[in-house]
Amino acid sequence: QLQLVESGGGLVQPGGSLRLSCAASGFTLDYSAIGWFRQAPGKEREGVSCISNRGGATNYADSVKGRFTISRDNAKNTLYLQMNNLKPEDSAIYYCAANPRLFGLCVLADGEYDYWGQGTQVTVSS
């Protein structure tokens, strides 16, 4: 059974950092396109960052470029999102998602992803 479990969310002050994790089971993360998405109250879900299978390509939303870094640890079958210089507008529930059928690229379109985690809450506030 394919499963994604996020962790690492919490409350942080503006300018602070958090690292989100997404542990995968039931499939090999390195063979899939994987993405991070977020949804704030009253807003549509938006793509934050993604990485292609084998890690050959990454994409970032303009709003997080230079502040967020996506990576994966294949030995742990885990995806990460390092978030630095956090802003209040980064507050949202963060989800990871996987598409095992997408090769060589990734896209920040949630409709392209088949499997989703349950989400982890990130709150940036003083």
NORJO-V858054 format. One line per field, one symbol per residue. ss: DSSP state (h for helix, s for strand, l for the rest). phi: phi as a letter, one per 20 degrees, with the letter a starting at -180 (. if undefined). burial: I if it has 24 or more other C-alpha atoms within 12 Angstrom, else O. A space follows every 10 residues. Layout:
# NORJO-V858054
ss->???
phi->???
burial->???
This chain:
# NORJO-V858054
ss->llssssslls sslllllsss ssssslllhh hlsssssssl lllllsssss slhhhllsss lllllllsss sssllllsss sssllllhhh lssssssssl lllllllllh hhllssllls ssssll
phi->.fbccebofr dbfgnecbce ccedbnbegf ecfccdcbbe gmcffcfdab cfgmmfbccc fgfdgnddce bbdffelcdc ceddlfcgfe fredcdbccf ddcnbbcecf fedecceenc edcdbe
burial->OOOIIIIIII IIOOOIIIII IIIIOOOIII IIIIIIIIII OOOOOIIIII IIIIIOOIII IOOIOOIIII IIOOOOIIII IIIIIIIOOI IIIIIIIIII OIOOIIIIII OIIOIIIOII IIIIOO
